[in-house]
Amino acid sequence: MDASRALARARVRPLRLRVSLALLAGAAVLVSGCSADGAASGSGRKEGSTTTQAAVPAAADDLQDDYLKVIKNVLPSVVQIQASGALGSGVVYDDSGRIVTNAHVVGDEKTFKVTTASDEGELTASLVYAYPEQDLAVIKLDKPPRGLKAAVFGDSSKVQVGHIVLAMGSPLGLSSSVTQGIVSATGRTVSESGSGGGTGATIANMVQTSAAINPGNSGGALVNLDGQVIGIPTLAATDPDLGNSAAPGIGFAIPASMVKTVADQIIKDGRVTDSGRAALGITGRTVVDASSQPAGVAVAQVKSGGAADKAGIEPGDVIVGLDDTAVTSITSLSEALAPEKPGDKAKVTFTRGGNRRTVEVTLGEI
């Protein structure tokens, strides 16, 4: 199993924030609010000193100027979203007041309160459509304010490990917060918990970042130094050894290209018409072995005319592999399918009546 699929076994949690946590945010800031000003170099240079010595603070100034420029340009496009019992973030998608966020931020709600970075007053918004399968949603401001600025979304294929990024959102209810880090990895496939406010989605090609993201950051912006949104922060890894608290420096964002694909379909058609996500066309459940360990996916139902049906897979079969990847649970099957595309061919291994079989399946679409 490759590294990206192994990582998907790490526990992750959505970054939706229960409203009550916002009351603790001020104390958290007070504890960690100290920062040291950059010390200025000596006012004079000794005879014979080189220009290289002076270039170091100049480069730091240039980087700081880049940060300030990006924050000034992008932060006004990042909003705080409040549902009835939770807080999250969102990104202004167009000048008509449409905002893209996570499906787990909106939950089952239809109306929301929105606060922009430039206006402390609350605005109202309504749900356009939520797509839990990719944990994305679009809401629309009922009365978009003047000067509302849409963010610029970048090209996910150009994101590289090591790129400096800024995460913008409302962690712990602290609106318009910014943290910085780098792109730690790309192409991660991660499964989101179905409990605690998550949708249970398995999402491919996620951007992993070291920028600090916390509950409340969900739906916000992961931004490069060109001022482009390259992802929507969605998940944070948790460390079981620390009581499932957030693992520092390991967060995941849905890539901008997927965000644009889903949001554009929602805006045009009111729903997602082409998911681009592969599916077997089955309903299944995880089965366990004699040691109570996950041992495969039992097929409960097969969609008539779907991919599995055409390949001869039947209810009662137990799927144990997809191509070279072992399948032990519904989650592992979703993770194995996540990088695939509708129309791709895959070898599905399953057991029937104690016999092991392998068939080639032309994958369908979610």
Salt bridges, closest charged atoms under 4 A:
ASP94 OD2 - ARG98 NH1 2.82
GLU122 OE1 - LYS113 NZ 3.94
ASP135 OD2 - HIS104 ND1 2.70
GLU192 OE2 - HIS104 ND1 3.89
GLU314 OE1 - ARG352 NH2 3.90
ASP317 OD1 - ARG352 NE 2.78
